[in-house]
Amino acid sequence: MYIRALIGLAVLIFTVPRTDAQKVAGTLTGVPIRLRIRPSTQTPTVNQELKLVVTLLDGQGQPANARGMVECYIFVHPPSGVREKFTEMISGGASSDTQNYTPRAVGRHTVDVVDKAGRLLADASSFYVFARSMQRRSGLPPNWWIGTDQARWMAAKPPPPITPRNQSRKKATLHVSYDGGPEGVLADGNDAVKISVIYDDGVGGAAPEDIRVWFRHTAGKIDNRPLVVPKGEHLGEARWTSKDAVRAATIEYVAPTQQFELDVPAANTFKFIRHVVRLSPIVSPMISIIDRPEITVHFADVNGMAVKTDRPRSVTFSVIQSGVTVSPATHAIDEGGGPVRATITPASLGTAKIQIDSDNLVIASTTVEIQVGIGSLIYLSLLGALAGGGLAYVRDRKDLPLKLMGGVAGGFVLAAIYVFGVVPLSGAALPTNAISAIVISLVGGVMGIAVIDWTWAKLSKG
């Protein structure tokens, strides 16, 4: 039974810290971790003012209020290639804001948003600007009553004849967009690369029938297979998600290819990432003053799961409330690395607080209670006392059993005086670890019962 218990304990010790999927912290909700930018319309026309909506999102893809002022930069890349830059401020307590923009050219416009402080994941989007307004397939030319009263005009005479919307032989065009953050899309099955397909016949007409569009992708799944641009509409959308982290997932348009011209983005590779948002330390809350325990710090995502770091990071340990030292104090971790491990060396009895920092992550801290550790102290003191008694025998060459017994007594008494008297009074000025415990008990073992006589004399005077 004891053997089984020891085996089970060994399995627990050696497997839990190495499991990347273990939950090391609680779920973090309502905390902004990324930005999203979307146009107020997917089919704007030249010189039509639209709004670029910037929204703060948490790890579940829900709007999250800013904890303070968030300053963002919006970059718009029109077809001419001359980039336009805007500064956007989201005030504390708000989750979104808008930036007005008026496109001046026909064609694809890409837009991205970045956090000036670098704490939030960036996002990118695109939209296609048309020369004329996009119209539903209603059977009537757009705005045929302009310049007169609609109801009176319809009562006076029938509508004008319907003019074919696409009199040229030019094929209609499908404008394809893949919208996702350049720094990565969360690999949680919720965050997504948005796929958009816009039907464009050149004269503003809508799709004459349901247009089914297929894509090939190397990871995750697309919710609408096939993506459909409905009859009488211009826009079809789908979401591409993944629950697995993939550094280079690609997507490409497959079909239909014969009856349409294609306008596809140049970039079709995305990263699905386990985004690190905080540090989660694991250490025993109570340690012996003569031990040197290990503290393990995991990188954690918004769901509290231990993950590998998504980029190179530096992790720093600092002691806020003294009582221990941590070494090494700074760790450089490469992308894909983790967890971080360091050694704690107790210096005095009491409670010590350790803080762990890394750029752009939620600061972590933990407290450790330093206790005497009776079992370890007794074991080490016994070894030192027996060694001291042996040295006393070598010095005097008589009564080995008595020297050993006196050494044990003297060693334990002197060790107890040091640990319970001298160290608490001096704080961290004197070391109390495995070496000091052996040395003190060794000295007491050589002195033997003289330590007891000296102690009794001091207590009697007191």
KEMARTI-483097 format. One line per field, with one value per residue: x, y, z of N, C-alpha, C in turn; residue number from 1. Coordinates in steps of 0.1 Angstrom, whole numbers, m for minus. Layout:
# KEMARTI-483097
n.east	X/...
n.north	Y/...
n.up	Z/...
ca.east	X/...
ca.north	Y/...
ca.up	Z/...
c.east	X/...
c.north	Y/...
c.up	Z/...
i	NUM/...
END
This chain:
# KEMARTI-483097
n.east	8/20/39/24/12/34/42/20/22/46/40/21/37/56/41/20/32/41/21/6/m20/m31/m52/m43/m51/m80/m108/m105/m125/m142/m120/m102/m85/m79/m83/m109/m117/m141/m158/m187/m203/m203/m203/m196/m198/m180/m169/m188/m195/m184/m182/m156/m155/m142/m136/m132/m124/m129/m115/m135/m146/m164/m177/m156/m151/m129/m102/m89/m79/m76/m54/m54/m41/m52/m49/m54/m54/m58/m66/m48/m24/m14/m11/m33/m35/m50/m58/m72/m92/m103/m122/m120/m140/m156/m164/m161/m155/m158/m145/m147/m147/m140/m140/m122/m116/m123/m123/m104/m100/m79/m78/m63/m59/m40/m28/m15/0/7/m4/m27/m41/m37/m59/m72/m90/m111/m126/m147/m148/m173/m183/m209/m241/m249/m276/m305/m320/m347/m363/m368/m353/m327/m338/m357/m377/m366/m367/m394/m426/m430/m454/m474/m464/m463/m490/m498/m487/m474/m444/m411/m396/m377/m342/m316/m292/m266/m251/m229/m204/m186/m176/m191/m177/m162/m155/m132/m126/m104/m105/m86/m66/m32/m13/m22/m49/m71/m68/m93/m116/m136/m128/m123/m113/m128/m146/m154/m175/m182/m206/m203/m214/m207/m226/m240/m259/m276/m269/m279/m287/m284/m251/m227/m198/m166/m139/m105/m87/m61/m62/m84/m119/m145/m175/m197/m202/m209/m199/m224/m236/m265/m294/m304/m289/m258/m237/m219/m210/m187/m172/m140/m125/m104/m94/m69/m35/m19/8/11/m15/m33/m55/m75/m93/m115/m137/m168/m150/m152/m173/m169/m150/m122/m113/m90/m74/m39/m26/m29/m24/m25/m21/m31/m33/m24/m30/m11/m20/m15/5/10/18/31/36/46/26/36/68/98/124/149/148/150/129/112/98/73/63/37/27/m4/m36/m66/m85/m74/m57/m26/m1/22/46/36/54/88/98/105/109/106/115/107/112/88/79/102/122/128/150/151/163/174/169/159/145/150/128/123/101/75/84/84/71/84/110/123/145/137/152/150/153/146/122/86/63/67/65/63/67/58/68/61/64/35/17/m7/2/16/15/26/24/45/48/73/84/97/102/103/109/130/148/154/166/189/202/207/225/247/252/260/283/297/300/316/339/346/353/375/392/395/398/384/356/336/307/296/305/292/265/265/272/249/230/241/243/216/205/221/214/187/187/199/181/155/160/183/181/154/156/175/165/168/195/212/220/198/197/203/231/238/224/236/262/259/248/269/290/278/277/305/310/293/279/286/273/248/252/261/238/219/230/227/199/193/204/188
n.north	m12/12/15/18/43/59/57/68/95/102/101/122/144/145/147/167/194/195/194/210/216/220/236/266/289/311/318/346/372/400/416/437/424/425/443/453/462/474/484/505/499/474/479/506/537/558/589/587/591/570/550/539/515/509/484/472/440/411/379/361/371/391/425/447/469/496/499/522/552/544/546/545/537/542/529/535/520/530/522/537/536/555/559/566/581/579/590/574/576/558/561/556/531/529/508/510/531/555/563/587/583/591/576/581/569/543/508/483/488/486/483/488/485/495/492/518/515/489/467/454/430/435/444/438/448/450/466/471/498/512/525/533/532/502/480/463/434/443/446/471/500/517/543/556/574/599/634/639/634/604/587/601/600/573/567/581/569/538/521/528/509/480/482/461/452/446/451/447/424/417/398/394/404/389/400/392/389/386/389/395/397/409/401/378/354/344/311/297/287/305/332/346/345/366/360/375/379/398/405/419/434/455/475/480/460/433/398/375/350/324/323/301/296/282/273/264/253/251/245/243/253/262/280/283/263/256/291/315/338/353/352/383/397/413/405/379/360/343/325/317/295/282/257/249/258/273/282/291/292/286/299/296/306/285/277/291/293/298/315/340/370/374/390/388/388/397/386/355/340/331/334/313/316/309/332/349/363/367/359/330/319/290/276/261/271/271/268/252/267/258/247/247/255/252/276/277/293/297/306/320/318/335/319/307/286/268/278/280/306/333/349/361/367/385/376/387/384/398/407/417/418/412/383/362/351/351/332/324/360/371/360/351/342/323/325/302/290/281/266/291/286/290/293/294/308/307/333/343/338/339/358/361/380/376/391/389/399/408/422/439/420/408/416/392/378/362/347/334/314/312/286/268/241/214/186/185/201/187/164/174/187/165/151/170/172/146/144/165/154/132/145/156/133/125/145/142/115/95/78/73/67/85/109/111/111/135/152/151/162/188/198/200/218/241/246/251/274/292/291/298/319/337/342/351/376/390/391/390/391/371/339/311/281/249/245/263/251/226/235/249/230/212/227/229/201/195/211/199/189/213/234/231/237/263/275/270/286/312/313/311/335/353
n.up	0/8/m12/m35/m29/m28/m55/m68/m58/m70/m97/m98/m91/m112/m135/m136/m136/m162/m180/m206/m210/m185/m160/m146/m135/m128/m150/m171/m175/m192/m194/m215/m243/m269/m301/m323/m356/m378/m408/m411/m432/m457/m484/m495/m513/m536/m521/m501/m468/m442/m412/m392/m370/m338/m315/m282/m271/m251/m240/m247/m269/m265/m261/m241/m214/m213/m190/m186/m203/m237/m263/m298/m330/m363/m395/m428/m460/m491/m526/m540/m526/m509/m476/m450/m418/m386/m353/m325/m296/m269/m243/m207/m193/m215/m244/m271/m300/m327/m360/m384/m420/m453/m484/m514/m537/m561/m554/m535/m500/m474/m438/m407/m371/m343/m309/m292/m268/m271/m257/m265/m288/m322/m350/m383/m413/m442/m470/m499/m522/m542/m574/m578/m561/m545/m554/m544/m560/m572/m593/m603/m617/m599/m578/m596/m594/m588/m585/m587/m572/m557/m552/m566/m592/m598/m598/m620/m643/m655/m642/m656/m683/m676/m676/m688/m665/m668/m695/m709/m719/m700/m673/m641/m609/m581/m550/m527/m492/m464/m431/m403/m374/m377/m358/m348/m344/m319/m308/m299/m308/m309/m315/m348/m382/m404/m433/m463/m491/m519/m544/m576/m603/m619/m624/m602/m597/m580/m568/m593/m587/m561/m551/m546/m528/m524/m502/m496/m468/m443/m416/m387/m390/m412/m408/m425/m451/m483/m485/m490/m513/m512/m535/m549/m532/m521/m505/m489/m460/m438/m411/m400/m379/m352/m329/m323/m319/m345/m365/m391/m409/m439/m463/m492/m522/m540/m557/m572/m604/m631/m642/m631/m625/m603/m573/m551/m518/m513/m492/m475/m453/m419/m383/m357/m323/m289/m269/m245/m215/m188/m159/m139/m109/m92/m62/m31/m3/23/36/46/67/61/37/0/m20/m53/m74/m98/m127/m148/m181/m189/m205/m214/m204/m183/m188/m189/m212/m239/m244/m265/m278/m277/m243/m213/m179/m146/m112/m81/m47/m27/0/24/32/17/m10/m45/m72/m105/m108/m131/m162/m195/m221/m249/m279/m277/m255/m219/m189/m165/m142/m109/m80/m46/m17/16/41/65/92/89/67/33/3/m31/m62/m97/m129/m163/m195/m206/m195/m171/m139/m115/m82/m52/m20/6/33/57/77/105/100/113/109/89/102/126/115/102/123/139/124/124/151/159/144/156/182/176/168/192/206/192/198/227/231/247/262/240/236/256/246/222/230/246/226/209/226/231/205/196/215/210/183/186/201/182/160/171/187/181/153/148/161/147/121/86/87/94/81/77/68/52/54/75/96/100/106/130/148/147/160/185/191/194/217/235/266/278/265/275/302/300/289/310/330/319/318/345/356/343
ca.east	0/29/46/14/10/46/42/10/27/56/33/15/47/63/33/12/38/45/9/3/m34/m37/m57/m35/m58/m94/m111/m104/m136/m144/m108/m99/m72/m77/m90/m115/m121/m150/m165/m201/m210/m193/m205/m197/m195/m170/m174/m198/m188/m187/m176/m147/m159/m131/m142/m124/m130/m123/m111/m147/m151/m175/m172/m151/m149/m115/m98/m84/m79/m68/m51/m51/m38/m60/m42/m63/m46/m66/m59/m37/m12/m11/m17/m39/m34/m59/m56/m85/m92/m114/m122/m122/m154/m162/m159/m159/m156/m158/m137/m153/m137/m147/m132/m121/m113/m129/m114/m103/m94/m76/m77/m59/m58/m30/m28/m2/8/12/m9/m38/m39/m42/m68/m72/m102/m110/m139/m145/m156/m179/m185/m223/m247/m253/m290/m311/m326/m361/m371/m369/m340/m325/m342/m362/m386/m359/m371/m408/m433/m431/m467/m482/m458/m467/m504/m500/m483/m466/m430/m404/m392/m364/m330/m307/m282/m252/m253/m216/m200/m177/m180/m192/m165/m164/m145/m131/m118/m101/m103/m81/m55/m19/m6/m28/m63/m71/m71/m102/m129/m145/m123/m124/m110/m140/m145/m165/m175/m191/m209/m202/m217/m203/m236/m248/m269/m274/m267/m291/m291/m275/m238/m220/m184/m159/m126/m96/m80/m52/m65/m96/m131/m153/m189/m206/m196/m202/m204/m235/m241/m279/m300/m309/m280/m244/m227/m220/m200/m184/m162/m129/m120/m95/m91/m55/m26/m12/16/9/m27/m36/m69/m75/m105/m115/m148/m167/m139/m154/m183/m167/m137/m119/m105/m87/m63/m26/m22/m39/m18/m29/m17/m40/m24/m28/m26/m8/m25/m11/14/3/28/27/46/40/23/44/80/107/134/161/145/152/118/111/86/70/54/31/20/m18/m44/m78/m93/m66/m50/m12/2/36/46/34/65/99/95/114/101/114/110/111/106/81/80/114/121/134/156/147/173/178/158/154/146/147/121/120/88/72/89/77/70/96/113/133/147/135/160/145/163/141/109/76/56/74/57/70/60/64/64/65/58/21/9/m12/12/12/22/23/30/51/50/85/83/109/104/108/114/143/157/158/174/202/208/212/238/257/255/267/296/304/304/327/351/350/359/389/400/398/402/378/342/329/292/292/307/281/253/266/272/236/223/246/240/202/203/226/206/174/190/201/169/144/164/192/176/142/160/184/158/175/209/219/214/192/195/208/245/239/218/246/274/255/247/283/296/271/281/318/309/287/270/290/263/236/256/261/224/213/236/221/185/193/206/176
ca.north	0/24/16/24/57/66/58/78/108/105/105/135/154/146/149/179/206/194/193/223/219/221/250/271/301/312/324/361/378/414/424/438/418/427/453/449/473/471/495/505/492/466/483/520/543/570/601/584/590/559/550/528/512/502/478/464/427/402/366/354/378/401/439/448/483/500/502/536/557/536/553/536/543/535/531/531/519/530/516/546/533/566/556/577/577/585/587/572/575/551/566/546/527/526/496/513/544/555/573/590/582/593/571/590/561/530/497/477/496/478/492/481/493/490/498/526/509/475/457/447/424/444/438/443/445/456/469/475/510/511/538/537/525/488/480/450/430/445/447/485/506/525/558/560/585/611/646/640/628/589/582/607/595/559/567/587/560/526/523/527/496/476/481/451/458/443/450/444/409/416/390/400/402/385/406/383/396/378/399/390/404/405/395/364/352/334/297/292/283/316/343/341/353/368/358/382/378/408/404/432/433/467/486/480/450/422/385/370/337/321/320/293/298/272/277/254/258/241/243/248/250/274/276/282/256/267/305/318/352/350/359/396/404/415/401/366/360/331/326/307/294/270/254/245/269/271/294/295/285/293/298/300/305/273/277/289/300/301/326/353/375/373/400/382/395/391/378/345/332/337/327/310/317/309/345/350/375/368/349/322/312/278/273/257/283/270/261/252/277/252/242/256/250/257/283/275/303/294/316/316/325/341/308/302/274/270/278/284/320/335/357/362/375/385/375/392/381/408/404/429/417/404/370/352/355/343/332/337/370/375/349/354/331/324/321/288/285/281/276/296/280/297/287/303/306/315/341/346/333/349/358/368/382/376/396/384/408/406/433/438/409/411/413/382/378/351/348/322/314/304/280/262/228/206/173/188/207/176/155/180/189/153/148/179/169/134/147/172/145/124/153/158/121/125/155/138/101/88/78/76/68/97/121/112/116/149/160/153/172/201/202/203/230/253/248/257/288/299/292/304/331/346/345/361/389/396/391/384/394/358/328/299/271/236/246/269/242/216/241/253/217/207/234/224/188/196/217/189/194/226/242/231/244/278/280/271/297/324/313/314/349/360
ca.up	0/8/m25/m44/m25/m33/m70/m72/m55/m80/m110/m97/m91/m124/m147/m135/m140/m176/m188/m211/m210/m172/m157/m135/m130/m131/m163/m170/m184/m190/m195/m229/m247/m283/m308/m336/m364/m389/m414/m408/m443/m465/m498/m496/m526/m535/m514/m491/m455/m434/m399/m388/m356/m331/m303/m273/m269/m241/m245/m252/m281/m260/m258/m227/m211/m210/m176/m186/m217/m247/m275/m309/m344/m374/m408/m440/m472/m503/m537/m545/m519/m500/m464/m441/m404/m376/m338/m319/m282/m263/m229/m196/m191/m228/m251/m285/m305/m342/m367/m397/m431/m466/m494/m526/m549/m562/m552/m521/m490/m462/m426/m395/m359/m333/m296/m290/m257/m274/m248/m271/m301/m333/m359/m397/m420/m456/m477/m513/m525/m555/m581/m577/m550/m547/m553/m544/m573/m569/m606/m607/m616/m586/m577/m609/m592/m584/m591/m587/m561/m560/m552/m577/m605/m600/m601/m633/m654/m650/m641/m669/m686/m668/m684/m683/m656/m673/m709/m714/m718/m689/m662/m628/m601/m567/m542/m515/m481/m452/m421/m391/m368/m381/m347/m345/m341/m308/m311/m289/m314/m309/m323/m361/m394/m411/m448/m470/m506/m524/m558/m582/m618/m625/m625/m589/m595/m570/m574/m599/m580/m550/m555/m536/m529/m516/m498/m490/m456/m438/m402/m382/m397/m417/m403/m437/m462/m488/m483/m500/m516/m516/m546/m546/m522/m526/m495/m482/m450/m431/m400/m400/m365/m349/m315/m322/m323/m358/m368/m405/m415/m451/m469/m506/m529/m548/m567/m587/m610/m646/m645/m624/m623/m589/m566/m538/m511/m516/m480/m471/m442/m406/m371/m346/m312/m275/m264/m231/m209/m174/m153/m128/m101/m84/m51/m18/5/35/33/58/65/57/23/m11/m29/m66/m78/m112/m132/m161/m189/m189/m215/m207/m197/m171/m192/m191/m226/m242/m247/m279/m283/m267/m232/m201/m167/m135/m99/m71/m34/m21/14/25/39/8/m22/m57/m82/m110/m107/m144/m171/m209/m226/m263/m283/m276/m242/m207/m179/m159/m129/m101/m67/m34/m6/28/49/79/95/86/54/22/m9/m43/m74/m110/m139/m177/m203/m212/m189/m158/m128/m106/m70/m44/m6/11/48/61/90/110/93/124/104/83/112/135/108/99/136/144/117/129/165/159/139/166/192/171/168/206/210/186/206/240/231/257/264/228/238/263/238/212/237/249/213/204/235/229/192/195/223/203/171/190/205/170/152/178/195/174/139/148/165/136/108/75/87/96/73/83/57/55/58/88/106/103/113/144/155/148/171/197/194/199/230/243/277/281/260/284/314/297/288/323/338/314/322/360/358/338
c.east	9/35/36/12/22/46/32/15/37/50/27/25/53/55/25/20/42/33/5/m11/m40/m42/m50/m40/m72/m96/m111/m114/m137/m132/m104/m85/m69/m86/m97/m119/m129/m156/m180/m209/m199/m194/m206/m194/m185/m177/m185/m191/m193/m180/m168/m149/m148/m138/m132/m131/m122/m120/m123/m153/m162/m169/m168/m148/m134/m113/m93/m84/m70/m66/m47/m48/m45/m52/m52/m54/m56/m59/m48/m24/m8/m18/m22/m39/m44/m56/m70/m83/m104/m113/m125/m137/m162/m156/m156/m159/m155/m150/m144/m143/m145/m137/m133/m118/m120/m119/m113/m95/m91/m74/m72/m58/m48/m31/m15/6/13/6/m20/m35/m45/m52/m67/m85/m100/m125/m137/m154/m160/m182/m199/m229/m251/m268/m295/m318/m341/m370/m373/m355/m339/m330/m348/m372/m379/m364/m386/m414/m435/m445/m475/m477/m463/m482/m507/m497/m475/m451/m423/m399/m378/m353/m321/m295/m268/m253/m240/m213/m190/m183/m182/m180/m170/m152/m144/m122/m116/m97/m99/m69/m41/m10/m11/m42/m63/m76/m81/m115/m139/m141/m121/m117/m123/m138/m157/m164/m186/m193/m209/m203/m213/m213/m245/m258/m266/m272/m280/m296/m282/m262/m231/m205/m177/m144/m118/m88/m72/m54/m78/m108/m137/m168/m199/m199/m207/m207/m213/m237/m256/m284/m306/m300/m267/m234/m230/m208/m199/m173/m152/m123/m111/m94/m77/m47/m18/m4/14/m3/m30/m50/m68/m89/m104/m125/m159/m156/m142/m162/m180/m152/m134/m110/m102/m75/m50/m21/m33/m34/m21/m23/m28/m31/m31/m22/m23/m13/m20/m1/7/14/23/39/39/38/31/56/89/119/147/159/149/141/119/98/85/60/50/26/6/m26/m57/m87/m86/m58/m35/m9/17/35/45/44/76/95/106/106/111/107/115/104/101/81/91/112/127/142/152/158/171/166/152/156/142/141/119/106/86/77/80/74/84/98/124/134/145/144/155/156/159/127/99/70/64/64/66/62/67/59/69/58/44/13/4/m2/7/20/17/30/34/53/62/84/96/112/111/115/128/153/163/168/188/209/214/225/249/261/263/282/304/309/315/340/356/357/374/398/404/402/396/363/334/313/288/294/296/268/253/266/258/228/228/243/225/199/208/219/193/176/192/188/158/147/172/186/164/146/168/177/166/190/218/212/208/188/202/223/246/234/229/258/271/254/260/290/291/276/295/318/303/278/274/280/251/240/256/246/217/217/229/206/184/195/194/164
c.north	13/26/22/39/65/68/68/93/112/109/119/146/156/149/162/191/206/193/207/226/221/236/255/284/302/319/340/367/393/422/425/432/421/438/447/461/468/483/494/499/485/471/498/525/554/582/599/582/578/560/538/526/504/497/470/451/419/388/358/361/388/415/440/463/485/503/516/541/548/544/544/544/535/539/526/531/518/524/524/543/544/563/568/572/585/581/585/570/569/554/555/544/525/514/499/527/544/566/575/589/583/587/580/582/548/519/492/486/486/487/483/491/487/498/505/520/495/464/448/441/433/436/445/439/451/458/473/487/509/525/543/528/511/487/465/447/431/446/461/491/515/539/563/572/598/623/648/633/613/584/588/602/581/558/572/577/549/529/522/513/493/475/470/458/456/440/446/429/407/407/398/396/398/391/398/390/385/388/392/397/400/398/381/365/341/320/291/287/293/328/337/351/354/368/366/381/388/406/418/430/445/478/486/470/439/409/380/356/334/317/313/293/289/277/264/260/247/238/248/244/263/271/275/276/250/281/308/333/350/358/372/403/406/408/387/366/346/334/314/306/282/269/250/257/265/283/299/287/293/290/303/297/293/274/286/298/304/313/339/357/375/385/394/389/389/382/368/336/339/328/325/308/314/322/345/363/377/357/343/315/300/276/269/269/283/262/261/262/271/245/252/252/258/265/282/286/300/307/311/324/330/331/302/289/277/268/282/299/322/344/357/372/375/385/378/389/393/405/417/430/407/392/359/359/346/343/321/347/373/363/355/341/333/321/306/282/286/267/281/290/288/290/298/299/314/321/343/340/344/347/366/369/384/382/392/393/404/417/430/426/414/406/402/383/366/353/334/324/305/299/273/249/218/193/175/193/196/167/161/183/176/149/157/176/157/136/155/163/136/132/155/145/120/134/149/123/93/89/81/77/81/109/122/117/131/158/162/163/186/207/207/216/242/256/255/271/297/302/300/317/341/351/354/375/397/397/383/386/381/347/317/289/258/237/252/259/232/222/244/240/211/213/230/210/187/201/207/195/208/237/243/238/259/283/281/283/310/325/316/329/357/359
c.up	0/m5/m35/m41/m30/m48/m75/m69/m66/m93/m109/m98/m105/m137/m147/m140/m155/m185/m193/m210/m195/m169/m145/m129/m134/m145/m161/m180/m181/m191/m209/m232/m262/m289/m320/m343/m376/m395/m411/m420/m451/m480/m499/m510/m525/m529/m504/m477/m447/m421/m397/m373/m349/m318/m295/m270/m258/m248/m251/m264/m277/m258/m243/m225/m208/m196/m175/m201/m226/m259/m286/m321/m354/m387/m419/m452/m484/m514/m543/m538/m510/m486/m456/m427/m395/m362/m332/m304/m277/m248/m219/m194/m204/m235/m265/m288/m320/m347/m381/m408/m444/m477/m507/m538/m549/m560/m537/m512/m478/m450/m415/m383/m349/m320/m295/m279/m260/m265/m255/m284/m311/m342/m373/m404/m434/m461/m491/m516/m540/m561/m580/m566/m554/m545/m552/m557/m571/m581/m611/m607/m604/m588/m590/m607/m588/m592/m592/m575/m565/m562/m564/m591/m608/m603/m615/m644/m648/m649/m655/m671/m679/m679/m679/m676/m661/m687/m716/m713/m707/m678/m649/m619/m587/m559/m529/m505/m470/m441/m408/m387/m373/m371/m343/m342/m329/m312/m300/m295/m315/m318/m338/m371/m402/m426/m454/m485/m511/m539/m564/m597/m625/m626/m613/m587/m585/m576/m580/m594/m569/m555/m544/m539/m519/m514/m494/m479/m450/m423/m398/m391/m401/m414/m415/m448/m471/m483/m494/m501/m520/m528/m541/m536/m528/m518/m490/m472/m444/m421/m400/m386/m363/m334/m312/m326/m335/m362/m382/m411/m428/m456/m483/m513/m539/m560/m562/m593/m625/m649/m639/m625/m607/m585/m552/m532/m515/m504/m476/m460/m428/m395/m361/m334/m299/m269/m249/m226/m194/m171/m141/m121/m93/m75/m39/m9/18/32/46/56/61/43/13/m22/m43/m68/m93/m116/m146/m168/m191/m199/m207/m200/m186/m175/m194/m206/m227/m246/m262/m286/m273/m256/m221/m188/m155/m122/m90/m58/m28/m6/18/33/30/m3/m33/m67/m92/m110/m120/m154/m185/m216/m241/m267/m283/m263/m230/m202/m174/m145/m122/m87/m56/m23/6/35/63/80/92/72/44/10/m21/m55/m87/m121/m153/m185/m208/m207/m176/m148/m119/m93/m61/m30/m2/26/51/75/93/102/103/119/98/93/121/128/106/112/141/137/122/143/167/154/149/178/188/171/183/211/204/193/220/241/242/257/251/230/245/254/227/218/240/237/208/213/232/215/191/203/216/191/174/194/192/162/159/186/186/161/140/152/155/123/98/76/89/88/81/72/61/60/73/99/110/110/127/153/157/159/184/201/199/214/240/254/282/276/269/297/312/296/301/331/333/318/337/363/353/348
i	1/2/3/4/5/6/7/8/9/10/11/12/13/14/15/16/17/18/19/20/21/22/23/24/25/26/27/28/29/30/31/32/33/34/35/36/37/38/39/40/41/42/43/44/45/46/47/48/49/50/51/52/53/54/55/56/57/58/59/60/61/62/63/64/65/66/67/68/69/70/71/72/73/74/75/76/77/78/79/80/81/82/83/84/85/86/87/88/89/90/91/92/93/94/95/96/97/98/99/100/101/102/103/104/105/106/107/108/109/110/111/112/113/114/115/116/117/118/119/120/121/122/123/124/125/126/127/128/129/130/131/132/133/134/135/136/137/138/139/140/141/142/143/144/145/146/147/148/149/150/151/152/153/154/155/156/157/158/159/160/161/162/163/164/165/166/167/168/169/170/171/172/173/174/175/176/177/178/179/180/181/182/183/184/185/186/187/188/189/190/191/192/193/194/195/196/197/198/199/200/201/202/203/204/205/206/207/208/209/210/211/212/213/214/215/216/217/218/219/220/221/222/223/224/225/226/227/228/229/230/231/232/233/234/235/236/237/238/239/240/241/242/243/244/245/246/247/248/249/250/251/252/253/254/255/256/257/258/259/260/261/262/263/264/265/266/267/268/269/270/271/272/273/274/275/276/277/278/279/280/281/282/283/284/285/286/287/288/289/290/291/292/293/294/295/296/297/298/299/300/301/302/303/304/305/306/307/308/309/310/311/312/313/314/315/316/317/318/319/320/321/322/323/324/325/326/327/328/329/330/331/332/333/334/335/336/337/338/339/340/341/342/343/344/345/346/347/348/349/350/351/352/353/354/355/356/357/358/359/360/361/362/363/364/365/366/367/368/369/370/371/372/373/374/375/376/377/378/379/380/381/382/383/384/385/386/387/388/389/390/391/392/393/394/395/396/397/398/399/400/401/402/403/404/405/406/407/408/409/410/411/412/413/414/415/416/417/418/419/420/421/422/423/424/425/426/427/428/429/430/431/432/433/434/435/436/437/438/439/440/441/442/443/444/445/446/447/448/449/450/451/452/453/454/455/456/457/458/459/460/461/462
END
